[in-house]
Amino acid sequence: MKEYYIDELKQHIGEKAKLKGWVYNTRSSGKISFLMLRDGTGIIQAVLFHPNHTEERVKRFAELTQEASVIVEGLVKEDKRSPIGVEIDIEEFEMLGKSIDYPISPKEHGVDFLQSNRHLWLRSKRQMAIMKIRSDTIFYAREFFNNLNFLCIDAPIFTPSACEGTTTLFEVNYFDNKKIYLSQSGQLYMEAAALAFGKVYCFGPAFRAEKSKTRRHLTEFWQIEPEVAFFDISQDMQLAEDMVFYILQKLLERRQEEFKILERDIKPLENVKKPFYRLSYTDAIELLKKKKIEINWGDDFGAPDESAISEEFDRPVFIHRYPSKIKAFYMKHDKDDDNLALGFDMIAGEGYGETIGGGQREENIEVLLKRLEEHKLPQEAFNWYLDLRKYGSVPHAGFGMGIERFVQWITKTQHIREVIPFARTMDRTEP
């Protein structure tokens, strides 16, 4: 008997098939017993009609428990009531691994309990839906850049210097007691790669030792970071807009069933059109003041501020030209106002705040040397970075999109720890 995955069965109606998976749940009604079987690609109802089976087989079926692993053989039948359009009429089954007292039952559980059992919580229908949307987000982000002939360049995770500020670095003891750090971003390395290949991106983990416990912060997260030679801030924002729109359209096309499982109202996502809004930092400050939010020009935006801004728009909005004093040393300043940096954040819709951060980089070596001194950063750690300004320097720009921030918005998930397989936060390093 040929073996299939559940998501393949619609093409094999009327055939006999073998399935391998886990018990999602079981129930009985008179002379019929039902098994909801999952295998990672989907969930199917398998039916055991008692009169067609021996008493011993019916008894064995009754012993199946939640998350026991099984092999099921039977006839694939069309079932228009099923979300996947088919069910399977069981002819034989075998239990491979028992599951006794599975800790996550259909009842309500506390968040801490579920996080402590994250290795099992991933098996739930909701978590499976989120992880599939996350996986597609990564796939389509890569596809977007590959279609534009970007080259994928892997950035190192161990780095000798800060990228986003020294206060949020994780220090690591390297060989011979040398101090190095876990990467905050692959950006500096992408700048080097962009000056070699023109259009590049990296995808990987980043680490921020930020003592924050908000619903939008992780100490370890994943991001995709493009960098393009000869780009300015306007071109950079356009690239970010095109990427977000591309991924969103693909997800709406491919993951309708997952959105239903999550009970996600997709109308706000379907209403996202291009162009996205552009709003200067100064105008954003005025908008917040009109909403009676206490904030002054020069302040950085917190999550509540970003949420308040996003609630005013029906699609993502780019906030650009921040005060240079609150931006990184490498950010190019506006030629018309040195107090402004040519950086931007993309604020997602529905109150979900910053999802992308980026901007134009300073290409002048003399300016960078001065900035390193102002930020009290050691020049020797950045000599290689300064070399990029010695040999054929050009204007260039890029951005980073946090995968978790994006997926949190798309799935409308309350806390970011649900959209990463195994969350790392201030107070959680297990499982």
Protein Blocks (a to p, Z undefined) as FASTA:
>chain_A
ZZddfklmmmmghiacddddddfbdcdehjaccddddehjaccdddddfklpcfklmmmm
mmpcehiacdddddddddfkbmnlpacddfbdcdfbdcehiabdfbdcdfklmmmmmmmm
mmpmklmmmmmmmmmmmmmmmmmmmmnopacddddfbdcbdfkopklcccdddehhiacd
ddfbfklmmmmmmmmnopacddddddddbdcfbfkbcfbdcddddddehiafklmmmmmm
mmmmmmmmmmmmmmmmmmmmnopafklmmmpccddddddfklmmmmmmmnopacdehiac
dfklmmmmmmmpcbdcddehiafklpcfklccdfklmkbccddddddeehlapfbdcddd
dfbfklmmmmmmmnopafklmmmmmmmmmnopacdddddddfklmmmmmnopablklmgf
bacdfklcbZZ
